[in-house]
């Protein structure tokens, strides 16, 4: 294996890079989020997925409010150093803030309509007060 100290190129994304989060073992896509350099460094340091919230303009460690934490098992960086893939052990069952296991719980059907194809794990009204 060739080792490298290449880091994600946050300058390419004007400070933010997209992060695809998959469940370790199944490779199910759980979510897409963003990291800045500080979030990336905190993820490496803590072993817990830490993202940058574009709406709140702050770091957020997945599961701080909901308890649905993500423990990082593997980090990959794409060939252009401008996208990140993390594989996590998802604790609590749900990665989505709407209460689903995956943020991709809806599917476009043959009529072009969005259909919910997963069951909700928790009610967000009871979790985010």
Secondary structure, 3 states (H helix, E strand, C coil): CCCCCCCCCCCCCCCCEEEEEEECCCCCEEEEEEECHHHHHHHHHHCECEEEECCCCEEEECCCCCCCCEEEEEEEECCCCCEEEEEEEECCCCCCCCCCCCCCCEEECCCCCEEECCCCCCCHHHHCC
